[in-house]
């Protein structure tokens, strides 16, 4: 029953039950699943790029204050 509720709300079961404060949407989970299917080299490229984007986003907001 809980799984159906989580699927309907498009959040993780951990988030639904309070075991995580991170709300994972189905679209995000689908992207992560696609990345796991890639080669290790391709995963590295994606994670390096993602890390740089996250760093830049945080810096932008830190300097905006």
Secondary structure, 3 states (H helix, E strand, C coil): CHHHHHHHHCCCHHHHHCCCCCCCCHHHHHHHHHHHCCCHHHHHHHHHHHHHHHHHHHHHHHHHC
